[in-house]
Each structure stands twice: as C-alpha cells, then as structure tokens.
Amino acid sequence: MKTKTLLLFLFLPMLLLNAQGELKSVEGYSPNIGRMVYMLEDLKDRITEQVKDLDQSQTDFQYDAQANSIGALIMHLVSTESYYQVATLEGREWTAAELESVGVAGELNANVNSMLKGEPIGHYLDLWEEVRQKTLAALKTKDDAWFASNIEEGLNYHYIWYHVMEHSANHMGQIGTIKNRLPE
C-alpha cells in the first residue's frame, strides 16, 4: 500500500499539470500512429511552452563556447523531423532548397550555432509548426501496417518516428538546462 501511495504523490503533480494521465490515440489516425502523434504533439507543446516567451538574447544564449543555444536546438528539432518526414513519408531526399532552409541544423556544432543567431524564438517555432503540419497530414495517409513495416531488416517506420519523439524529449532536457543557466 505504501508504494501505491508514494507513486500517487510522485505523479499527482504531473497529472494535474497535464490533466491527462494516459496516452490516447488521436482521432483521424490509425491506432498506433495516433498514439505516436499524441506523444509528438505533447512534447512539442511542452517544449513550446518552455520557450515561447524568450527574448532574443535568451534565444541565442550559449553558456559556453561548446553549448548550443535554444534557437539552435529548436532548429535542430525542425531539421530532424523534416528529414524523417521527407525520407519516410515522401520517400525522397531533401531538395536543395529544403537542405538550405531546414537542413542547416541537421548537425549541431560551433559553425551551426554561429549561423543560427538573430532570429526570434517565434521564427523557429513557426518553422517547426510548418514541418509538423506536413508530418501530421502525411501520417493521416498511412496505417498501422505501414507503421510496423520494415524499411530494412530490423528497422521499421514505428521505430523511426519513436526516434523523432525521443529526440525531442532529449533536447527538451537540454533546453531546460540552458534556461536554468540564463543570465538574470
């Protein structure tokens, strides 16, 4: 009984904040894809909530020369989702224009961080929303059989989109760390 009570107290604040305690499949998608959409959207909403009010200096802030800025991390999430969207949902490579516009942050390094300065946080969030809307529209055209099918031996579409979701969760933690180090 003590374990159940302890778990309730540990998770109660999270449940109250989200007003949701279960993963649900989003209507309009096959069940497994709908659950993935729920997770992708939940993470995007939580990251957006963390960063939406940042000013320019906070968006570009790096706590040391090797650190990423929040703007660069959001752009990296845009780039990652766009890459997998184009590859898995459209079955093609990025065009030269896509590579220039969203592919710039496929890798994060000092050069990329220096390039991704001077844009307001809304710029990055708008790009993410644009990419996400394309992802959501394309996922509606797929079913769970496609989702479970292999791209190659040992790698299926479900895992690829799990990776996109996991990637967002990892960078959400980095964004929180950067926010904790923002100058007063």
Sequence and secondary structure as in RCSB ss.txt:
>XXXX:A:sequence
MKTKTLLLFLFLPMLLLNAQGELKSVEGYSPNIGRMVYMLEDLKDRITEQVKDLDQSQTDFQYDAQANSIGALIM
HLVSTESYYQVATLEGREWTAAELESVGVAGELNANVNSMLKGEPIGHYLDLWEEVRQKTLAALKTKDDAWFASN
IEEGLNYHYIWYHVMEHSANHMGQIGTIKNRLPE
>XXXX:A:secstr
 HHHHHHHHHHHHHHHHHT  S    TTS HHHHHHHHHHHHHHHHHHHHHTT  HHHHH  SSTTS  HHHHHH
HHHHHHHHHIIIIIS S   HHHHHHTGGGSS SHHHHHHS S  HHHHHHHHHHHHHHHHHHHHT  HHHHHSE
EETTEEHHHHHHHHHHHHHHHHHHHHHHHHT   
